[in-house]
């Protein structure tokens, strides 16, 4: 298995609390999820193209409009919880819209680098 890399962006920073009432700073990183294909290949049979068109209709009916609107925005990919002390000790704080590259190595190590 080789290294997996992807880009993410800080989408939100807000306070968060666990079940015991401990406070954390939640830093949410998101990505733009892949979209459904909008074009149907011309070299497929009529049955296949009809099936693709019907599946789009099913998704539009089954998924509420407010959820469909969220598809156009970034979706959570990684969430980091920091204690207030850890947040204060950061030399450079995260800000919304900061972009990073994430590398997942086969040995399980995760590296996040600011772009």
Secondary structure as UniProt FT lines:
FT   STRAND          4..17
FT   TURN            19..20
FT   STRAND          23..31
FT   TURN            42..43
FT   HELIX           46..62
FT   HELIX           65..70
FT   TURN            71..72
FT   STRAND          75..83
FT   HELIX           84..89
FT   TURN            96..97
FT   STRAND          99..104
FT   TURN            106..107
FT   STRAND          110..114
//
